[in-house]
Amino acid sequence: MNQEEKFQEMAKRNDIARQLGLNVVLTNKAAELPDIKELLYTVRSFNRFTQKDDPYGWHDLGYFDWKGQRVLWKIDYFDDQLKQFEDPLSDNCKRVVTIMLASEY
C-alpha cells in the first residue's frame, strides 16, 4: 500500500469510528455544554475537512462553533487495553474520539 492509499484507509477508519460514535469521551467542560445529543450528532456528521486543517487527509481532527463555544474533536489511537498508542492501520488499533472546548487543547 502506498502512502496515499494508507492515508485514504486511515481517513476511512477514522470516519467510521467517528460516525458510529465509537469510544467517545467528553472533557468535563465539553460535558457541560447544552444539547449534548445534538453536539454528538454534529461531531458524527462532521465533513468540513480542509487542506489547512487536515493536511494529510486523515480526518482525525475537526472543530466548529457550538452555542457560542469553539469545540474541537480529535481521534487518538491505542492498543486493546487503551494504554499505549498503536499503529493506526493495525487491526488491533482502538480509536478514541475526544470532544473538548478548543481552549482546552
N, C-alpha and C positions, 0 to 999 in steps of 0.2 A: 504494500500500500504506500503510495507516495504521500508527500506532506499535504497536498491539497485534499486528497481523499481522507487522510487522518483528521484534518480539520473539519471536513464535512460530517464525518462519523461522530466526532466529538460534539458538534452542534446538534446533530440528530438526537444523540443520547441525552444531552442537556435539555433539549426541548421536551423530550418525552418525560423526563423526570419532573421538570417544572410544570408542564401542562397537566400531568396526572396528580400533582401536588404530593409527590413522594418525599418523605423525610424533610418536612418544612418546619423551621423553627423561627420564632419571632423574638427579637430582643424585648426586654421589659418595656422600653419606650414605644416600640412598634406595637406591642400588645395593648397599649393604652389608647391607640388611635381609634377613631369612630369607624363603625361599619366594617368590622374585621372580615366578615364574609365577603363583602364586595371588594375589599382590599386583596384578599386571597384570589378572587376571580381575576382581578386586574393583573396580578403577577402571573397567574396561569395563562392568561391570554395575551401577554405582552409580546409584541412583534416589531417594535420600533428600533431595531438594531441599525447602527450606522458604522461606517468605516472608522470614524473618530472614536466611538465608544466601544466598538467591538472589532479591533483591527485584525484579529486572526479569524474572525467568524465563528468563534466557539459558542456564542450565545450563553455565556456564563455570568453575565452581569447586566443589569439594567436599572434604570431609575426613572421616576416620574413624580409629579406633584400630586399629593393626596390631602385634601381638606386643609390646605394651607401649609403642609409639611412636604419637604423633599424626602421621598422614600427610595431606598436602594435595596435591591435584592442581588445576591451573589450565590454562586454554586461552589462548594468545596468538595474535595474528593478524599475518601477514606477507605480503609480496609473493612472487612466484615465486622470487626469489633468496634468500628468507629474510633480507632485510636491513632492511626497514622495516615498520612497521605498515601494514596495508591495511584498507580498508573491509570489515568482517566479512561483509557481504552481497554483496560483489563476487564474480563467478565466478572471479577470479584470486586470491582470498584463500586462503592456506595456514594451516591451523590446526596449532599445535604444542601438544601436551599435555605439561606438565611435572609430574613426580611428585617430591615432596620431603618432608622432615620439616617439620612445621609450624613448628618452631623456626628453620628456615632462611628463612622467608618474611619 
